[in-house]
Amino acid sequence: MNQRIAAGAAAFAVLAGSASLIAYLTGDSDKHASSPAPAATSSPSPTASANSSSSASKPPSTRDPVEFAKAAAGALWSYDTRTLTQPQHLAGLKAWMTTESKYADWDSVASQVPDPTLWSRMRDNGQYATAKVAEGHMPQAFKTALAENPGAITEAYVYAVTVSGKQSIAWHGGGAGAEGRSITLAIQCRPDRNCALAGVTPRVAP
């Protein structure tokens, strides 16, 4: 495991024990685990939920990184172009972010959202999405590194959590579709405060 301390979220990079995650935390990677919400292209399907989820939902008050990550993934996978503009949707997601700029990677989160042009097309089509989160866990590489060097977490208190689930999409005319989703999030949970989102990380081993 690479024990060098790099600038920024160094403790997390050491704990991760993953080359791809270290690259993310040192600014060498801009690839993230989940793609932006897709525009409607599939044929009608009964699998999509009929109820819209608010993308402006509030972060939960918890100090459990897995619980917070599951809620954050649900927020990232839910949107409603019928009721919110793209900037409004982004503002709702920003409320989930850590206020510690040293550890906050807002660009990795914002990249999950369609750009304004695509959002406008989705809005014309009345597209919205709901999320069903199946499970969340800390990747084994992260847990192993944490066990080997438990003190390293105490600088940033940032944890890697992988969440999987399903996103259901619906649009005008009864069109609907669904797809499986998986994302690895960096969650900051200091002992004296509730958890917050730090960023979206590259894929790591489960």
C-alpha positions as CSV (number, residue, x, y, z in Angstrom):
1,M,0.0,0.0,0.0
2,N,1.3,3.4,-0.9
3,Q,2.1,5.1,2.4
4,R,3.2,8.5,1.0
5,I,1.3,11.5,2.2
6,A,0.1,13.6,-0.8
7,A,-1.4,17.1,-0.6
8,G,-5.1,17.5,-0.1
9,A,-7.0,14.5,1.1
10,A,-3.8,12.5,1.7
11,A,-5.1,10.4,4.6
12,F,-7.9,9.1,2.5
13,A,-5.6,8.3,-0.4
14,V,-3.4,6.2,1.9
15,L,-6.4,4.5,3.4
16,A,-8.0,3.7,0.1
17,G,-5.1,1.4,-1.0
18,S,-6.3,1.9,-4.6
19,A,-4.3,3.4,-7.4
20,S,-7.4,4.8,-9.1
21,L,-8.7,6.4,-5.9
22,I,-5.3,7.9,-5.2
23,A,-5.3,9.4,-8.7
24,Y,-8.7,10.9,-8.0
25,L,-7.6,12.4,-4.7
26,T,-4.4,13.9,-6.1
27,G,-6.2,15.4,-9.1
28,D,-4.9,13.0,-11.7
29,S,-8.3,11.5,-12.7
30,D,-11.5,13.1,-13.9
31,K,-13.4,9.8,-14.5
32,H,-16.2,9.1,-12.1
33,A,-18.2,6.0,-11.2
34,S,-21.6,7.1,-12.5
35,S,-22.6,8.9,-15.6
36,P,-25.0,11.8,-15.8
37,A,-28.7,11.2,-16.0
38,P,-29.4,10.0,-19.5
39,A,-32.0,11.5,-21.8
40,A,-34.9,9.3,-22.6
41,T,-34.1,6.9,-25.5
42,S,-35.5,3.5,-24.4
43,S,-38.9,2.2,-25.4
44,P,-41.9,2.3,-23.0
45,S,-41.7,0.0,-20.0
46,P,-43.8,-0.5,-16.9
47,T,-40.7,-0.6,-14.7
48,A,-40.5,3.2,-14.0
49,S,-42.0,4.6,-10.9
50,A,-44.9,6.9,-11.3
51,N,-43.9,9.1,-8.4
52,S,-41.3,11.8,-8.8
53,S,-38.6,12.2,-6.2
54,S,-37.5,15.7,-5.3
55,S,-33.9,16.3,-6.2
56,A,-33.8,19.0,-3.6
57,S,-34.2,16.6,-0.7
58,K,-32.3,17.5,2.4
59,P,-29.2,15.5,3.6
60,P,-30.0,13.2,6.5
61,S,-28.6,14.0,9.9
62,T,-26.3,11.0,10.5
63,R,-22.7,10.2,11.4
64,D,-22.9,6.9,9.6
65,P,-21.0,7.2,6.3
66,V,-22.8,4.2,4.7
67,E,-26.2,5.6,5.6
68,F,-25.3,9.0,4.3
69,A,-23.8,7.6,1.1
70,K,-27.0,5.7,0.3
71,A,-29.1,8.8,0.7
72,A,-26.6,10.9,-1.3
73,A,-26.7,8.3,-4.2
74,G,-30.5,8.5,-4.2
75,A,-30.3,12.2,-4.5
76,L,-27.8,12.0,-7.4
77,W,-30.0,9.5,-9.2
78,S,-33.2,11.5,-8.8
79,Y,-34.3,14.5,-10.7
80,D,-37.4,16.2,-12.1
81,T,-36.9,18.4,-15.1
82,R,-40.6,19.3,-15.0
83,T,-40.3,21.2,-11.8
84,L,-36.7,22.3,-11.5
85,T,-34.2,24.1,-13.7
86,Q,-30.7,22.7,-14.0
87,P,-29.2,25.4,-11.7
88,Q,-31.9,24.7,-9.1
89,H,-31.1,21.0,-9.2
90,L,-27.4,21.7,-8.8
91,A,-28.2,24.0,-5.8
92,G,-30.1,21.2,-4.1
93,L,-27.1,18.8,-4.6
94,K,-24.7,21.5,-3.3
95,A,-26.4,21.4,0.1
96,W,-25.1,17.9,0.5
97,M,-21.4,19.0,0.2
98,T,-18.8,19.3,3.0
99,T,-18.0,22.9,3.8
100,E,-14.3,22.1,4.0
101,S,-13.0,23.3,0.7
102,K,-9.8,21.2,1.1
103,Y,-11.8,18.0,0.8
104,A,-14.7,19.1,-1.4
105,D,-14.7,18.1,-5.0
106,W,-17.8,19.8,-6.3
107,D,-16.9,19.3,-10.0
108,S,-17.0,15.5,-9.6
109,V,-20.6,15.9,-8.2
110,A,-21.8,18.4,-10.8
111,S,-20.5,16.2,-13.6
112,Q,-23.2,13.7,-12.7
113,V,-25.9,16.2,-13.9
114,P,-26.7,16.8,-17.6
115,D,-25.5,20.1,-19.0
116,P,-28.1,23.0,-19.4
117,T,-28.7,22.1,-23.1
118,L,-29.5,18.5,-22.4
119,W,-31.5,19.4,-19.3
120,S,-33.6,21.7,-21.5
121,R,-34.3,18.9,-24.0
122,M,-35.2,16.5,-21.1
123,R,-37.5,19.2,-19.8
124,D,-39.3,19.5,-23.1
125,N,-39.8,15.8,-22.9
126,G,-41.1,15.9,-19.3
127,Q,-38.4,13.6,-18.1
128,Y,-37.9,12.7,-14.4
129,A,-36.2,9.9,-12.5
130,T,-36.6,8.2,-9.2
131,A,-34.1,6.0,-7.4
132,K,-34.2,2.8,-5.5
133,V,-31.0,2.2,-3.5
134,A,-30.2,-1.5,-2.9
135,E,-27.2,-1.5,-0.7
136,G,-24.0,0.4,0.3
137,H,-20.7,-0.8,1.7
138,M,-17.1,0.3,2.2
139,P,-14.8,-1.3,-0.5
140,Q,-12.6,-4.0,0.8
141,A,-9.5,-2.2,-0.2
142,F,-10.5,0.8,2.0
143,K,-11.4,-1.4,5.0
144,T,-8.2,-3.3,4.7
145,A,-6.1,-0.1,4.6
146,L,-8.1,1.3,7.5
147,A,-7.4,-1.8,9.6
148,E,-3.7,-1.6,8.8
149,N,-3.4,2.1,9.6
150,P,-6.4,3.3,11.6
151,G,-4.9,6.6,12.6
152,A,-4.6,7.8,9.0
153,I,-8.4,8.5,8.9
154,T,-8.1,11.2,11.6
155,E,-6.9,14.0,9.3
156,A,-9.8,14.1,6.8
157,Y,-12.3,11.6,8.2
158,V,-13.3,10.8,4.6
159,Y,-14.6,7.4,3.9
160,A,-15.1,5.5,0.6
161,V,-18.6,4.0,0.2
162,T,-19.9,2.2,-2.9
163,V,-23.6,2.3,-3.4
164,S,-25.7,0.3,-5.9
165,G,-29.3,0.5,-6.9
166,K,-31.7,1.2,-9.8
167,Q,-32.8,4.4,-11.5
168,S,-36.2,4.5,-13.1
169,I,-36.9,7.1,-15.8
170,A,-40.2,8.3,-17.2
171,W,-41.3,10.9,-19.7
172,H,-44.3,12.2,-21.6
173,G,-46.5,9.8,-23.4
174,G,-46.1,6.9,-21.0
175,G,-42.5,6.3,-21.9
176,A,-40.4,4.7,-19.2
177,G,-37.2,2.7,-18.6
178,A,-34.9,1.6,-15.8
179,E,-31.2,0.8,-15.4
180,G,-28.9,-0.4,-12.6
181,R,-26.6,2.2,-11.1
182,S,-23.4,2.0,-9.0
183,I,-21.3,4.8,-7.6
184,T,-18.5,5.2,-5.1
185,L,-18.7,8.3,-3.0
186,A,-16.2,10.1,-0.7
187,I,-18.1,10.8,2.5
188,Q,-16.7,13.0,5.3
189,C,-17.9,12.1,8.8
190,R,-16.1,13.9,11.5
191,P,-16.8,12.7,15.1
192,D,-18.4,16.0,16.1
193,R,-20.7,16.7,13.2
194,N,-23.0,15.1,10.7
195,C,-21.7,13.5,7.5
196,A,-21.4,15.4,4.3
197,L,-20.5,14.6,0.7
198,A,-16.9,15.2,-0.4
199,G,-17.1,13.9,-4.0
200,V,-17.6,11.2,-6.5
201,T,-14.6,8.8,-6.8
202,P,-13.5,6.5,-9.6
203,R,-14.5,2.9,-9.5
204,V,-12.7,0.8,-6.8
205,A,-12.7,-2.9,-6.1
206,P,-15.8,-4.0,-4.3
